[in-house]
């Protein structure tokens, strides 16, 4: 955080990423305030989603002893292709089955 190389946005993002990774972000209003001075609300949501996804991915790879630098891993990521016609049919099915009214959530 003392680096003169990073911008204020970069420092705020790094600090937020650290607290998301440690699962302490929820308790650190002071860190959120720093973040909110540098990022818009949609940017914060996107940054948090990205941090959570990267943390999940790291835990997944660590648990399975996958090498992140492996070329095999890269080929797996590139192997997934979406057929636009199938995707359109999928979305149309979702809309067809979409309820007119959303049910109230069950709070247990």
C-alpha positions, 0 to 999 in steps of 0.5 A: 500500500505504500508503493508509489507505483500503484495508483489509488484505484489499484491500491484500493482494488488490491486491498479489497481483493485481499479482504475478499480472499480472507473473507473479512471484507464483510467486517471492514467498512473502512476498506469498503469506504476506501474502495467506494472513493475509487470505484462506482457501485457497478465496478465494485460489484464486478471487482468483487465477483472477479475476486470471488471467482479467482479465489474459487478457481485457485482453491479448485486448482490447489485442491486438485493439484492442477498446474495453473501454468500448464498448457493442458489447462489452457486447452481445456478452457479454450475447448468450450464453445457455445452454439448460438442457435442452442443458446438462443433456444435455451434462453427462449425456454427460460423465457417461456417458463418464466413465472408471471410473478416471482414467489416470495423467498422463504426465510428460515 
